[in-house]
Amino acid sequence: MIDHIGLRVTDLARSKTFYDAAFAPLGVDIVMSVSAEESGGVAHLGYGPRADGRDIQAGKPSFWISEDPDLTGPMHVAFTAPTRAAVDRFHAAALAAGGTDNGPPGLRPHYHPNYYGAFVLDPDGRNVEAVCHAPA
C-alpha cells in the first residue's frame, strides 16, 4: 500500500460503495472518517489495511476520498496486492461495484517478469490498479 493519496470524488456515497467492494479482497477497510463539520468543509474517508495484527501499517489511512464536485481530472493509483489471486478478486469486485475494465488481470512483463496487475476505471474515470510483484 502506498503511504497515502487523496482523491476528490463527485459523489462520496457512490465512491464509498465502489471502494468498499474493490478493497475488500485486498484486506483494506475504512479506518478513519472526518465529517464535513470536523474538517470545516467536506467529508473525508480514509482507507487502510485492516487492523488484524499482521500489518505494521494496519489502521493507518493511506487512501482518502473527499467529496468535491469540481474534479481536477483523472489520475492513476496502484495498490499492492498480496497475491495474484487478490488481484483477480480486486478486478472482479471493482467491476461488480460499477467500475469499468481498463485492463484485465495478467502479467505485464514489460514492467518486470513478475508484474501481475489489473486495471479498472472508478466511478469518476480514474485508473485504479492492484498489483502483485511476487512470483507465481
A tleap script that builds the chain and sets N, CA, C and O, in Angstrom:
source leaprc.protein.ff14SB
mol = sequence {
  NMET ILE ASP HIE ILE GLY LEU ARG VAL THR
  ASP LEU ALA ARG SER LYS THR PHE TYR ASP
  ALA ALA PHE ALA PRO LEU GLY VAL ASP ILE
  VAL MET SER VAL SER ALA GLU GLU SER GLY
  GLY VAL ALA HIE LEU GLY TYR GLY PRO ARG
  ALA ASP GLY ARG ASP ILE GLN ALA GLY LYS
  PRO SER PHE TRP ILE SER GLU ASP PRO ASP
  LEU THR GLY PRO MET HIE VAL ALA PHE THR
  ALA PRO THR ARG ALA ALA VAL ASP ARG PHE
  HIE ALA ALA ALA LEU ALA ALA GLY GLY THR
  ASP ASN GLY PRO PRO GLY LEU ARG PRO HIE
  TYR HIE PRO ASN TYR TYR GLY ALA PHE VAL
  LEU ASP PRO ASP GLY ARG ASN VAL GLU ALA
  VAL CYS HIE ALA PRO CALA
}
set mol.1.N position { 0.854 -1.171 0.000 }
set mol.1.CA position { 0.000 0.000 0.000 }
set mol.1.C position { 0.895 1.228 0.000 }
set mol.1.O position { 1.961 1.212 0.615 }
set mol.2.N position { 0.497 2.245 -0.650 }
set mol.2.CA position { 1.247 3.491 -0.662 }
set mol.2.C position { 1.069 4.222 0.671 }
set mol.2.O position { 0.198 3.859 1.461 }
set mol.3.N position { 1.870 5.228 0.921 }
set mol.3.CA position { 1.736 5.951 2.184 }
set mol.3.C position { 0.357 6.571 2.294 }
set mol.3.O position { -0.398 6.226 3.204 }
set mol.4.N position { 0.010 7.474 1.396 }
set mol.4.CA position { -1.362 7.949 1.280 }
set mol.4.C position { -1.517 8.772 0.009 }
set mol.4.O position { -0.559 9.329 -0.528 }
set mol.5.N position { -2.741 8.824 -0.439 }
set mol.5.CA position { -3.093 9.631 -1.592 }
set mol.5.C position { -4.539 10.053 -1.392 }
set mol.5.O position { -5.342 9.308 -0.829 }
set mol.6.N position { -4.857 11.225 -1.845 }
set mol.6.CA position { -6.227 11.711 -1.716 }
set mol.6.C position { -6.840 11.989 -3.068 }
set mol.6.O position { -6.197 12.543 -3.960 }
set mol.7.N position { -8.082 11.599 -3.206 }
set mol.7.CA position { -8.830 11.848 -4.435 }
set mol.7.C position { -10.085 12.629 -4.127 }
set mol.7.O position { -10.725 12.423 -3.095 }
set mol.8.N position { -10.425 13.508 -5.012 }
set mol.8.CA position { -11.726 14.170 -4.951 }
set mol.8.C position { -12.703 13.308 -5.731 }
set mol.8.O position { -12.368 12.792 -6.797 }
set mol.9.N position { -13.905 13.152 -5.207 }
set mol.9.CA position { -14.941 12.365 -5.879 }
set mol.9.C position { -16.206 13.190 -5.970 }
set mol.9.O position { -16.465 14.037 -5.115 }
set mol.10.N position { -16.994 12.946 -7.002 }
set mol.10.CA position { -18.201 13.736 -7.195 }
set mol.10.C position { -19.345 13.308 -6.290 }
set mol.10.O position { -20.213 14.119 -5.970 }
set mol.11.N position { -19.360 12.052 -5.874 }
set mol.11.CA position { -20.431 11.516 -5.038 }
set mol.11.C position { -19.801 10.583 -4.011 }
set mol.11.O position { -19.426 9.459 -4.344 }
set mol.12.N position { -19.681 11.038 -2.770 }
set mol.12.CA position { -18.973 10.278 -1.739 }
set mol.12.C position { -19.628 8.917 -1.483 }
set mol.12.O position { -18.929 7.914 -1.341 }
set mol.13.N position { -20.952 8.873 -1.422 }
set mol.13.CA position { -21.643 7.601 -1.155 }
set mol.13.C position { -21.392 6.592 -2.275 }
set mol.13.O position { -21.128 5.420 -2.009 }
set mol.14.N position { -21.474 7.041 -3.513 }
set mol.14.CA position { -21.249 6.156 -4.663 }
set mol.14.C position { -19.804 5.643 -4.668 }
set mol.14.O position { -19.560 4.458 -4.896 }
set mol.15.N position { -18.866 6.532 -4.417 }
set mol.15.CA position { -17.458 6.131 -4.401 }
set mol.15.C position { -17.158 5.222 -3.221 }
set mol.15.O position { -16.350 4.302 -3.345 }
set mol.16.N position { -17.793 5.460 -2.077 }
set mol.16.CA position { -17.614 4.583 -0.919 }
set mol.16.C position { -18.054 3.166 -1.262 }
set mol.16.O position { -17.349 2.209 -0.943 }
set mol.17.N position { -19.205 3.017 -1.906 }
set mol.17.CA position { -19.702 1.696 -2.314 }
set mol.17.C position { -18.691 1.010 -3.223 }
set mol.17.O position { -18.396 -0.172 -3.048 }
set mol.18.N position { -18.163 1.745 -4.187 }
set mol.18.CA position { -17.182 1.190 -5.121 }
set mol.18.C position { -15.916 0.748 -4.391 }
set mol.18.O position { -15.491 -0.398 -4.533 }
set mol.19.N position { -15.311 1.643 -3.612 }
set mol.19.CA position { -14.043 1.313 -2.964 }
set mol.19.C position { -14.202 0.262 -1.865 }
set mol.19.O position { -13.315 -0.572 -1.685 }
set mol.20.N position { -15.311 0.286 -1.130 }
set mol.20.CA position { -15.536 -0.769 -0.135 }
set mol.20.C position { -15.479 -2.144 -0.799 }
set mol.20.O position { -14.840 -3.060 -0.283 }
set mol.21.N position { -16.147 -2.285 -1.940 }
set mol.21.CA position { -16.184 -3.574 -2.638 }
set mol.21.C position { -14.832 -3.909 -3.270 }
set mol.21.O position { -14.363 -5.042 -3.160 }
set mol.22.N position { -14.210 -2.942 -3.925 }
set mol.22.CA position { -12.945 -3.205 -4.610 }
set mol.22.C position { -11.824 -3.529 -3.630 }
set mol.22.O position { -10.961 -4.354 -3.932 }
set mol.23.N position { -11.823 -2.894 -2.464 }
set mol.23.CA position { -10.747 -3.089 -1.491 }
set mol.23.C position { -10.925 -4.313 -0.605 }
set mol.23.O position { -9.949 -4.794 -0.028 }
set mol.24.N position { -12.141 -4.829 -0.482 }
set mol.24.CA position { -12.374 -5.966 0.411 }
set mol.24.C position { -11.417 -7.135 0.135 }
set mol.24.O position { -10.866 -7.686 1.088 }
set mol.25.N position { -11.196 -7.539 -1.132 }
set mol.25.CA position { -10.275 -8.657 -1.385 }
set mol.25.C position { -8.823 -8.341 -1.023 }
set mol.25.O position { -8.010 -9.254 -0.879 }
set mol.26.N position { -8.490 -7.062 -0.876 }
set mol.26.CA position { -7.124 -6.661 -0.564 }
set mol.26.C position { -6.901 -6.482 0.934 }
set mol.26.O position { -5.792 -6.154 1.356 }
set mol.27.N position { -7.947 -6.695 1.749 }
set mol.27.CA position { -7.818 -6.538 3.194 }
set mol.27.C position { -7.797 -5.088 3.632 }
set mol.27.O position { -7.181 -4.757 4.644 }
set mol.28.N position { -8.465 -4.215 2.880 }
set mol.28.CA position { -8.469 -2.781 3.150 }
set mol.28.C position { -9.887 -2.336 3.499 }
set mol.28.O position { -10.850 -2.706 2.826 }
set mol.29.N position { -10.000 -1.537 4.560 }
set mol.29.CA position { -11.284 -1.011 5.016 }
set mol.29.C position { -11.152 0.478 5.326 }
set mol.29.O position { -10.049 1.025 5.330 }
set mol.30.N position { -12.280 1.123 5.584 }
set mol.30.CA position { -12.243 2.490 6.111 }
set mol.30.C position { -11.701 2.406 7.528 }
set mol.30.O position { -12.247 1.689 8.366 }
set mol.31.N position { -10.627 3.138 7.793 }
set mol.31.CA position { -10.024 3.127 9.132 }
set mol.31.C position { -10.148 4.488 9.815 }
set mol.31.O position { -9.847 4.618 11.001 }
set mol.32.N position { -10.592 5.507 9.066 }
set mol.32.CA position { -10.792 6.817 9.655 }
set mol.32.C position { -11.775 7.601 8.796 }
set mol.32.O position { -11.753 7.518 7.568 }
set mol.33.N position { -12.626 8.354 9.452 }
set mol.33.CA position { -13.504 9.258 8.712 }
set mol.33.C position { -13.492 10.616 9.400 }
set mol.33.O position { -13.370 10.726 10.620 }
set mol.34.N position { -13.622 11.637 8.574 }
set mol.34.CA position { -13.649 13.009 9.063 }
set mol.34.C position { -14.889 13.650 8.459 }
set mol.34.O position { -15.031 13.720 7.238 }
set mol.35.N position { -15.778 14.111 9.312 }
set mol.35.CA position { -17.028 14.703 8.821 }
set mol.35.C position { -16.776 16.102 8.273 }
set mol.35.O position { -15.739 16.711 8.537 }
set mol.36.N position { -17.736 16.597 7.510 }
set mol.36.CA position { -17.649 17.959 6.987 }
set mol.36.C position { -17.573 18.958 8.141 }
set mol.36.O position { -16.886 19.975 8.047 }
set mol.37.N position { -18.274 18.666 9.214 }
set mol.37.CA position { -18.246 19.559 10.376 }
set mol.37.C position { -16.858 19.566 11.015 }
set mol.37.O position { -16.365 20.618 11.422 }
set mol.38.N position { -16.231 18.394 11.102 }
set mol.38.CA position { -14.897 18.297 11.700 }
set mol.38.C position { -13.832 18.967 10.841 }
set mol.38.O position { -12.890 19.562 11.365 }
set mol.39.N position { -13.982 18.872 9.517 }
set mol.39.CA position { -12.967 19.429 8.623 }
set mol.39.C position { -13.213 20.898 8.304 }
set mol.39.O position { -12.333 21.595 7.799 }
set mol.40.N position { -14.421 21.352 8.609 }
set mol.40.CA position { -14.761 22.724 8.255 }
set mol.40.C position { -15.063 22.895 6.782 }
set mol.40.O position { -15.012 24.007 6.257 }
set mol.41.N position { -15.378 21.800 6.113 }
set mol.41.CA position { -15.661 21.889 4.680 }
set mol.41.C position { -16.358 20.670 4.132 }
set mol.41.O position { -17.582 20.655 4.002 }
set mol.42.N position { -15.593 19.647 3.808 }
set mol.42.CA position { -16.148 18.452 3.190 }
set mol.42.C position { -15.799 17.216 4.007 }
set mol.42.O position { -14.870 17.227 4.815 }
set mol.43.N position { -16.559 16.154 3.782 }
set mol.43.CA position { -16.310 14.886 4.469 }
set mol.43.C position { -15.188 14.128 3.769 }
set mol.43.O position { -15.012 14.222 2.554 }
set mol.44.N position { -14.432 13.371 4.571 }
set mol.44.CA position { -13.319 12.573 4.063 }
set mol.44.C position { -13.416 11.166 4.641 }
set mol.44.O position { -13.800 10.993 5.797 }
set mol.45.N position { -13.066 10.152 3.831 }
set mol.45.CA position { -12.973 8.768 4.290 }
set mol.45.C position { -11.560 8.278 4.014 }
set mol.45.O position { -11.058 8.402 2.897 }
set mol.46.N position { -10.918 7.718 5.044 }
set mol.46.CA position { -9.556 7.213 4.911 }
set mol.46.C position { -9.530 5.694 4.972 }
set mol.46.O position { -10.022 5.098 5.930 }
set mol.47.N position { -8.955 5.066 3.946 }
set mol.47.CA position { -8.847 3.610 3.864 }
set mol.47.C position { -7.432 3.168 4.220 }
set mol.47.O position { -6.459 3.874 3.955 }
set mol.48.N position { -7.336 1.986 4.827 }
set mol.48.CA position { -6.044 1.400 5.140 }
set mol.48.C position { -6.191 -0.080 5.430 }
set mol.48.O position { -7.305 -0.603 5.452 }
set mol.49.N position { -5.064 -0.768 5.655 }
set mol.49.CA position { -5.114 -2.203 5.960 }
set mol.49.C position { -5.911 -2.477 7.231 }
set mol.49.O position { -5.859 -1.710 8.192 }
set mol.50.N position { -6.643 -3.580 7.217 }
set mol.50.CA position { -7.402 -3.984 8.403 }
set mol.50.C position { -6.474 -4.141 9.594 }
set mol.50.O position { -5.341 -4.602 9.459 }
set mol.51.N position { -6.961 -3.759 10.745 }
set mol.51.CA position { -6.186 -3.869 11.987 }
set mol.51.C position { -6.298 -5.286 12.525 }
set mol.51.O position { -7.047 -5.551 13.466 }
set mol.52.N position { -5.536 -6.202 11.909 }
set mol.52.CA position { -5.597 -7.605 12.326 }
set mol.52.C position { -4.290 -8.078 12.951 }
set mol.52.O position { -4.136 -9.264 13.242 }
set mol.53.N position { -3.351 -7.162 13.160 }
set mol.53.CA position { -2.102 -7.508 13.800 }
set mol.53.C position { -1.027 -8.036 12.880 }
set mol.53.O position { 0.099 -8.243 13.332 }
set mol.54.N position { -1.320 -8.267 11.596 }
set mol.54.CA position { -0.330 -8.825 10.675 }
set mol.54.C position { 0.395 -7.760 9.866 }
set mol.54.O position { 1.415 -8.060 9.245 }
set mol.55.N position { -0.088 -6.550 9.854 }
set mol.55.CA position { 0.480 -5.496 9.020 }
set mol.55.C position { 0.878 -4.332 9.916 }
set mol.55.O position { 0.049 -3.813 10.664 }
set mol.56.N position { 2.135 -3.921 9.847 }
set mol.56.CA position { 2.580 -2.818 10.707 }
set mol.56.C position { 1.895 -1.507 10.343 }
set mol.56.O position { 1.886 -0.572 11.143 }
set mol.57.N position { 1.322 -1.428 9.145 }
set mol.57.CA position { 0.589 -0.230 8.736 }
set mol.57.C position { -0.902 -0.330 9.066 }
set mol.57.O position { -1.665 0.586 8.756 }
set mol.58.N position { -1.322 -1.429 9.689 }
set mol.58.CA position { -2.743 -1.648 9.983 }
set mol.58.C position { -3.323 -0.462 10.726 }
set mol.58.O position { -2.720 0.065 11.661 }
set mol.59.N position { -4.494 -0.058 10.296 }
set mol.59.CA position { -5.190 1.039 10.931 }
set mol.59.C position { -4.758 2.417 10.456 }
set mol.59.O position { -5.376 3.410 10.839 }
set mol.60.N position { -3.721 2.511 9.639 }
set mol.60.CA position { -3.236 3.796 9.125 }
set mol.60.C position { -3.945 4.106 7.811 }
set mol.60.O position { -3.881 3.302 6.881 }
set mol.61.N position { -4.619 5.248 7.710 }
set mol.61.CA position { -5.259 5.594 6.443 }
set mol.61.C position { -4.210 5.962 5.398 }
set mol.61.O position { -3.383 6.849 5.612 }
set mol.62.N position { -4.260 5.275 4.282 }
set mol.62.CA position { -3.296 5.506 3.207 }
set mol.62.C position { -3.953 6.042 1.942 }
set mol.62.O position { -3.276 6.559 1.054 }
set mol.63.N position { -5.258 5.918 1.866 }
set mol.63.CA position { -6.006 6.346 0.680 }
set mol.63.C position { -7.251 7.080 1.138 }
set mol.63.O position { -8.067 6.536 1.882 }
set mol.64.N position { -7.391 8.307 0.693 }
set mol.64.CA position { -8.512 9.148 1.123 }
set mol.64.C position { -9.384 9.525 -0.056 }
set mol.64.O position { -8.891 9.777 -1.156 }
set mol.65.N position { -10.703 9.560 0.186 }
set mol.65.CA position { -11.628 10.140 -0.790 }
set mol.65.C position { -12.369 11.278 -0.102 }
set mol.65.O position { -12.738 11.185 1.069 }
set mol.66.N position { -12.579 12.359 -0.857 }
set mol.66.CA position { -13.251 13.544 -0.341 }
set mol.66.C position { -14.237 14.033 -1.387 }
set mol.66.O position { -13.910 14.111 -2.571 }
set mol.67.N position { -15.433 14.360 -0.952 }
set mol.67.CA position { -16.450 14.802 -1.904 }
set mol.67.C position { -16.167 16.218 -2.377 }
set mol.67.O position { -15.978 17.133 -1.576 }
set mol.68.N position { -16.144 16.379 -3.693 }
set mol.68.CA position { -15.907 17.678 -4.312 }
set mol.68.C position { -16.380 17.593 -5.761 }
set mol.68.O position { -15.774 16.876 -6.558 }
set mol.69.N position { -17.433 18.297 -6.116 }
set mol.69.CA position { -17.954 18.199 -7.488 }
set mol.69.C position { -17.026 18.800 -8.541 }
set mol.69.O position { -17.225 18.557 -9.732 }
set mol.70.N position { -16.020 19.577 -8.140 }
set mol.70.CA position { -15.094 20.199 -9.094 }
set mol.70.C position { -13.800 19.397 -9.182 }
set mol.70.O position { -12.778 19.787 -8.618 }
set mol.71.N position { -13.854 18.285 -9.887 }
set mol.71.CA position { -12.676 17.416 -10.023 }
set mol.71.C position { -11.609 18.079 -10.879 }
set mol.71.O position { -11.915 18.858 -11.782 }
set mol.72.N position { -10.353 17.763 -10.585 }
set mol.72.CA position { -9.258 18.311 -11.373 }
set mol.72.C position { -8.845 17.387 -12.510 }
set mol.72.O position { -7.982 17.753 -13.307 }
set mol.73.N position { -9.424 16.221 -12.605 }
set mol.73.CA position { -9.116 15.309 -13.700 }
set mol.73.C position { -8.714 13.938 -13.212 }
set mol.73.O position { -8.410 13.755 -12.033 }
set mol.74.N position { -8.710 12.965 -14.121 }
set mol.74.CA position { -8.382 11.597 -13.742 }
set mol.74.C position { -6.906 11.452 -13.383 }
set mol.74.O position { -6.069 12.276 -13.752 }
set mol.75.N position { -6.621 10.395 -12.663 }
set mol.75.CA position { -5.249 10.072 -12.292 }
set mol.75.C position { -5.117 8.566 -12.170 }
set mol.75.O position { -6.097 7.832 -12.298 }
set mol.76.N position { -3.914 8.120 -11.925 }
set mol.76.CA position { -3.651 6.694 -11.751 }
set mol.76.C position { -3.098 6.463 -10.353 }
set mol.76.O position { -2.269 7.222 -9.851 }
set mol.77.N position { -3.578 5.401 -9.751 }
set mol.77.CA position { -3.037 4.990 -8.460 }
set mol.77.C position { -2.996 3.468 -8.446 }
set mol.77.O position { -3.920 2.805 -8.916 }
set mol.78.N position { -1.901 2.921 -7.895 }
set mol.78.CA position { -1.745 1.469 -7.811 }
set mol.78.C position { -1.625 1.046 -6.357 }
set mol.78.O position { -0.944 1.686 -5.556 }
set mol.79.N position { -2.300 -0.041 -6.039 }
set mol.79.CA position { -2.299 -0.592 -4.688 }
set mol.79.C position { -1.641 -1.967 -4.704 }
set mol.79.O position { -1.823 -2.742 -5.643 }
set mol.80.N position { -0.881 -2.260 -3.665 }
set mol.80.CA position { -0.194 -3.534 -3.552 }
set mol.80.C position { -1.169 -4.637 -3.169 }
set mol.80.O position { -1.956 -4.487 -2.234 }
set mol.81.N position { -1.111 -5.738 -3.892 }
set mol.81.CA position { -1.908 -6.921 -3.574 }
set mol.81.C position { -0.967 -8.012 -3.070 }
set mol.81.O position { 0.145 -8.145 -3.581 }
set mol.82.N position { -1.392 -8.792 -2.083 }
set mol.82.CA position { -0.500 -9.809 -1.529 }
set mol.82.C position { -0.292 -11.013 -2.443 }
set mol.82.O position { 0.733 -11.689 -2.355 }
set mol.83.N position { -1.253 -11.283 -3.317 }
set mol.83.CA position { -1.174 -12.436 -4.211 }
set mol.83.C position { -1.802 -12.093 -5.554 }
set mol.83.O position { -2.516 -11.100 -5.691 }
set mol.84.N position { -1.525 -12.924 -6.528 }
set mol.84.CA position { -2.171 -12.751 -7.831 }
set mol.84.C position { -3.673 -13.009 -7.732 }
set mol.84.O position { -4.466 -12.376 -8.428 }
set mol.85.N position { -4.053 -13.938 -6.867 }
set mol.85.CA position { -5.486 -14.210 -6.680 }
set mol.85.C position { -6.198 -12.981 -6.129 }
set mol.85.O position { -7.345 -12.723 -6.493 }
set mol.86.N position { -5.543 -12.222 -5.263 }
set mol.86.CA position { -6.140 -10.988 -4.739 }
set mol.86.C position { -6.313 -9.959 -5.847 }
set mol.86.O position { -7.292 -9.213 -5.848 }
set mol.87.N position { -5.372 -9.908 -6.796 }
set mol.87.CA position { -5.516 -9.018 -7.954 }
set mol.87.C position { -6.762 -9.407 -8.740 }
set mol.87.O position { -7.554 -8.547 -9.124 }
set mol.88.N position { -6.935 -10.712 -8.978 }
set mol.88.CA position { -8.111 -11.198 -9.706 }
set mol.88.C position { -9.400 -10.815 -8.977 }
set mol.88.O position { -10.356 -10.351 -9.598 }
set mol.89.N position { -9.419 -11.014 -7.653 }
set mol.89.CA position { -10.624 -10.699 -6.866 }
set mol.89.C position { -10.890 -9.202 -6.848 }
set mol.89.O position { -12.045 -8.782 -6.913 }
set mol.90.N position { -9.839 -8.388 -6.761 }
set mol.90.CA position { -9.979 -6.931 -6.824 }
set mol.90.C position { -10.676 -6.538 -8.120 }
set mol.90.O position { -11.642 -5.775 -8.102 }
set mol.91.N position { -10.194 -7.053 -9.234 }
set mol.91.CA position { -10.745 -6.709 -10.538 }
set mol.91.C position { -12.223 -7.085 -10.620 }
set mol.91.O position { -13.048 -6.277 -11.045 }
set mol.92.N position { -12.554 -8.296 -10.218 }
set mol.92.CA position { -13.945 -8.766 -10.272 }
set mol.92.C position { -14.837 -7.934 -9.355 }
set mol.92.O position { -15.941 -7.554 -9.744 }
set mol.93.N position { -14.371 -7.648 -8.145 }
set mol.93.CA position { -15.178 -6.875 -7.186 }
set mol.93.C position { -15.380 -5.453 -7.683 }
set mol.93.O position { -16.474 -4.903 -7.561 }
set mol.94.N position { -14.343 -4.855 -8.239 }
set mol.94.CA position { -14.454 -3.487 -8.740 }
set mol.94.C position { -15.445 -3.400 -9.894 }
set mol.94.O position { -16.243 -2.466 -9.960 }
set mol.95.N position { -15.396 -4.364 -10.798 }
set mol.95.CA position { -16.348 -4.366 -11.917 }
set mol.95.C position { -17.774 -4.561 -11.407 }
set mol.95.O position { -18.697 -3.896 -11.877 }
set mol.96.N position { -17.956 -5.466 -10.452 }
set mol.96.CA position { -19.288 -5.725 -9.897 }
set mol.96.C position { -19.838 -4.503 -9.169 }
set mol.96.O position { -21.053 -4.340 -9.055 }
set mol.97.N position { -18.945 -3.642 -8.675 }
set mol.97.CA position { -19.362 -2.451 -7.937 }
set mol.97.C position { -19.519 -1.226 -8.836 }
set mol.97.O position { -19.694 -0.114 -8.339 }
set mol.98.N position { -19.457 -1.420 -10.146 }
set mol.98.CA position { -19.695 -0.312 -11.065 }
set mol.98.C position { -18.473 0.220 -11.766 }
set mol.98.O position { -18.574 1.193 -12.514 }
set mol.99.N position { -17.316 -0.385 -11.550 }
set mol.99.CA position { -16.112 0.035 -12.256 }
set mol.99.C position { -16.141 -0.424 -13.702 }
set mol.99.O position { -16.962 -1.257 -14.087 }
set mol.100.N position { -15.242 0.124 -14.491 }
set mol.100.CA position { -15.116 -0.215 -15.904 }
set mol.100.C position { -13.746 -0.855 -16.129 }
set mol.100.O position { -12.730 -0.346 -15.655 }
set mol.101.N position { -13.726 -1.964 -16.851 }
set mol.101.CA position { -12.461 -2.644 -17.131 }
set mol.101.C position { -11.523 -1.718 -17.891 }
set mol.101.O position { -11.919 -1.068 -18.859 }
set mol.102.N position { -10.270 -1.666 -17.437 }
set mol.102.CA position { -9.250 -0.883 -18.117 }
set mol.102.C position { -7.975 -1.713 -18.288 }
set mol.102.O position { -6.890 -1.169 -18.494 }
set mol.103.N position { -8.123 -3.034 -18.200 }
set mol.103.CA position { -7.002 -3.959 -18.351 }
set mol.103.C position { -7.198 -5.136 -17.424 }
set mol.103.O position { -7.035 -4.990 -16.213 }
set mol.104.N position { -7.543 -6.301 -17.952 }
set mol.104.CA position { -7.845 -7.457 -17.116 }
set mol.104.C position { -6.609 -7.957 -16.365 }
set mol.104.O position { -5.482 -7.609 -16.718 }
set mol.105.N position { -6.822 -8.774 -15.328 }
set mol.105.CA position { -5.698 -9.328 -14.589 }
set mol.105.C position { -4.759 -10.094 -15.508 }
set mol.105.O position { -5.192 -10.848 -16.379 }
set mol.106.N position { -3.470 -9.888 -15.295 }
set mol.106.CA position { -2.493 -10.614 -16.090 }
set mol.106.C position { -1.094 -10.072 -15.889 }
set mol.106.O position { -0.881 -9.032 -15.267 }
set mol.107.N position { -0.152 -10.815 -16.438 }
set mol.107.CA position { 1.240 -10.396 -16.376 }
set mol.107.C position { 1.471 -9.189 -17.281 }
set mol.107.O position { 0.895 -9.085 -18.364 }
set mol.108.N position { 2.309 -8.298 -16.822 }
set mol.108.CA position { 2.743 -7.131 -17.601 }
set mol.108.C position { 4.277 -7.200 -17.640 }
set mol.108.O position { 4.949 -6.420 -16.964 }
set mol.109.N position { 4.838 -8.143 -18.441 }
set mol.109.CA position { 6.288 -8.368 -18.429 }
set mol.109.C position { 7.100 -7.170 -18.899 }
set mol.109.O position { 8.304 -7.110 -18.650 }
set mol.110.N position { 6.463 -6.207 -19.579 }
set mol.110.CA position { 7.198 -5.017 -19.986 }
set mol.110.C position { 7.574 -4.153 -18.777 }
set mol.110.O position { 8.435 -3.280 -18.887 }
set mol.111.N position { 6.932 -4.390 -17.618 }
set mol.111.CA position { 7.336 -3.705 -16.383 }
set mol.111.C position { 8.405 -4.529 -15.671 }
set mol.111.O position { 9.464 -4.000 -15.330 }
set mol.112.N position { 8.146 -5.802 -15.445 }
set mol.112.CA position { 9.136 -6.781 -14.988 }
set mol.112.C position { 8.480 -8.158 -15.048 }
set mol.112.O position { 7.254 -8.238 -15.130 }
set mol.113.N position { 9.252 -9.244 -15.011 }
set mol.113.CA position { 8.709 -10.586 -15.268 }
set mol.113.C position { 7.590 -11.022 -14.325 }
set mol.113.O position { 6.746 -11.824 -14.723 }
set mol.114.N position { 7.554 -10.521 -13.087 }
set mol.114.CA position { 6.527 -10.955 -12.132 }
set mol.114.C position { 5.427 -9.925 -11.916 }
set mol.114.O position { 4.608 -10.087 -11.011 }
set mol.115.N position { 5.390 -8.876 -12.720 }
set mol.115.CA position { 4.392 -7.816 -12.534 }
set mol.115.C position { 3.026 -8.339 -12.980 }
set mol.115.O position { 2.785 -8.529 -14.172 }
set mol.116.N position { 2.139 -8.569 -12.017 }
set mol.116.CA position { 0.801 -9.086 -12.286 }
set mol.116.C position { -0.194 -8.035 -11.814 }
set mol.116.O position { -0.323 -7.792 -10.614 }
set mol.117.N position { -0.890 -7.419 -12.748 }
set mol.117.CA position { -1.777 -6.325 -12.397 }
set mol.117.C position { -3.119 -6.401 -13.084 }
set mol.117.O position { -3.318 -7.153 -14.039 }
set mol.118.N position { -4.031 -5.601 -12.572 }
set mol.118.CA position { -5.359 -5.435 -13.171 }
set mol.118.C position { -5.746 -3.977 -13.000 }
set mol.118.O position { -5.414 -3.346 -11.997 }
set mol.119.N position { -6.450 -3.453 -13.991 }
set mol.119.CA position { -6.805 -2.039 -14.012 }
set mol.119.C position { -8.316 -1.868 -14.184 }
set mol.119.O position { -8.953 -2.574 -14.966 }
set mol.120.N position { -8.869 -0.919 -13.437 }
set mol.120.CA position { -10.268 -0.540 -13.588 }
set mol.120.C position { -10.361 0.980 -13.546 }
set mol.120.O position { -9.510 1.656 -12.967 }
set mol.121.N position { -11.400 1.494 -14.166 }
set mol.121.CA position { -11.728 2.906 -14.014 }
set mol.121.C position { -12.779 2.993 -12.923 }
set mol.121.O position { -13.790 2.294 -12.975 }
set mol.122.N position { -12.544 3.852 -11.932 }
set mol.122.CA position { -13.511 4.018 -10.849 }
set mol.122.C position { -14.707 4.828 -11.350 }
set mol.122.O position { -14.709 5.231 -12.513 }
set mol.123.N position { -15.728 5.084 -10.516 }
set mol.123.CA position { -16.909 5.800 -10.993 }
set mol.123.C position { -16.633 7.196 -11.558 }
set mol.123.O position { -17.455 7.732 -12.300 }
set mol.124.N position { -15.484 7.790 -11.215 }
set mol.124.CA position { -15.142 9.105 -11.749 }
set mol.124.C position { -14.104 9.040 -12.860 }
set mol.124.O position { -13.554 10.070 -13.250 }
set mol.125.N position { -13.825 7.830 -13.381 }
set mol.125.CA position { -12.946 7.676 -14.526 }
set mol.125.C position { -11.460 7.605 -14.222 }
set mol.125.O position { -10.640 7.690 -15.136 }
set mol.126.N position { -11.098 7.448 -12.945 }
set mol.126.CA position { -9.685 7.331 -12.586 }
set mol.126.C position { -9.196 5.897 -12.799 }
set mol.126.O position { -9.932 4.936 -12.573 }
set mol.127.N position { -7.958 5.773 -13.231 }
set mol.127.CA position { -7.355 4.471 -13.472 }
set mol.127.C position { -6.814 3.922 -12.155 }
set mol.127.O position { -5.836 4.439 -11.615 }
set mol.128.N position { -7.452 2.873 -11.641 }
set mol.128.CA position { -7.089 2.267 -10.358 }
set mol.128.C position { -6.569 0.859 -10.636 }
set mol.128.O position { -7.167 0.098 -11.397 }
set mol.129.N position { -5.448 0.531 -10.006 }
set mol.129.CA position { -4.779 -0.737 -10.272 }
set mol.129.C position { -4.496 -1.484 -8.972 }
set mol.129.O position { -4.244 -0.876 -7.931 }
set mol.130.N position { -4.541 -2.798 -9.051 }
set mol.130.CA position { -3.985 -3.657 -7.991 }
set mol.130.C position { -2.853 -4.428 -8.649 }
set mol.130.O position { -2.986 -4.906 -9.776 }
set mol.131.N position { -1.726 -4.548 -7.927 }
set mol.131.CA position { -0.554 -5.212 -8.497 }
set mol.131.C position { 0.120 -6.101 -7.464 }
set mol.131.O position { 0.242 -5.746 -6.291 }
set mol.132.N position { 0.553 -7.265 -7.932 }
set mol.132.CA position { 1.348 -8.186 -7.135 }
set mol.132.C position { 2.692 -8.362 -7.833 }
set mol.132.O position { 2.755 -8.648 -9.029 }
set mol.133.N position { 3.765 -8.185 -7.065 }
set mol.133.CA position { 5.110 -8.293 -7.631 }
set mol.133.C position { 5.762 -9.648 -7.350 }
set mol.133.O position { 6.883 -9.899 -7.792 }
set mol.134.N position { 5.073 -10.513 -6.625 }
set mol.134.CA position { 5.638 -11.806 -6.246 }
set mol.134.C position { 5.546 -12.806 -7.400 }
set mol.134.O position { 4.631 -12.724 -8.219 }
set mol.135.N position { 6.483 -13.743 -7.468 }
set mol.135.CA position { 6.374 -14.788 -8.471 }
set mol.135.C position { 5.153 -15.683 -8.211 }
set mol.135.O position { 4.635 -15.750 -7.097 }
set mol.136.N position { 4.720 -16.355 -9.259 }
set mol.136.CA position { 3.536 -17.227 -9.140 }
set mol.136.C position { 3.743 -18.303 -8.111 }
set mol.136.O position { 2.850 -19.120 -7.885 }
savepdb mol mol.pdb
quit
